[in-house]
């Protein structure tokens, strides 16, 4: 189905994401509790529409879910890319400006609706309407590595801090052994390039496959081994994840009926715990304050304000 001018591959997921709660902490007794039910719903959108892996839409559903989980963790909604609205990539520093432009456009529409007339002078109306879509956003995130820019599926970055978190995702629903070697080589090259330029960024690698992987001899064992090797301490990714989805192609309206997590060291809980932990460990306590509060609670004396700059007086003055 062709996309409308104001739509992209993430548009079908917007209603589910807008309804999903991000106000409550996903942490319970020190463990991260991912919302796998939402992942099933998001994946079922393209699966029930008959979209295959080649369309890229199941992969976008996976990306949207990971971004949603990071918002649940307490990262600012607009700082996590892809965003729930277009443009999918916009520096969080511009969020207040975006809100102001939205309010200006809404006020223009309200006044014209109530009055039944166009706002005058005409030049003012045109100037306000022309602001729509003028923010320097982008449909995808590209991060410069050691040698080239790499498209990143899920990211958190700001002008002040640079990249905090980078996640690459892969979906594979068939021909596993044929493609695993290439995916492994790509991942090794990617993480080496990005680590060289952004050594402090937390980096994750998330894989979504179908239950048919168990039917291809040795495929699951090879993929599991790859994901363990990609997270060897000090060498590559901070966190890796392997999820296995299940659905029936013969059903009248195929839907994802389960998300298997065959290895507890590669499950969603461990992935988000390790990934978020890496971000917080590499950031001063005055950064990502809400994420710390949701994970650890509020310490005695409270937490500093987000991004607060300390002022030190000269001891000799």
Buried (B, 14 or more C-beta within 10 A) or exposed (E): EEEEEEEBBBBBBBEBBEEBEBEEBBBEEEEBBBBBEBBBBBBBBBBBEEBEBEEBBBBBBBBBBBBBBBBBBBBBBBBBBBBBBBBBBBBBEBBEEBEEBEEEBEEBEEEEEEEEEEBEEEEEBEEBEEBEEEBEBEEBBEBEBEEEEBEBBBBBBBEEBEBBBBBBBBBBBEEBEEEBEEBBEEBBBBBBBBBEBBEBBBBBBBBBBBBBBBEBEEBBEBBBEBBBBBBEEEEBBBBBBBBBBBBEEEEEEBBBEEBBBEBEBBBBBBBBBBBBBBBBEBBEEBBBBBBBBBBEEEEEEEBBEEEEEEEEEEEEE
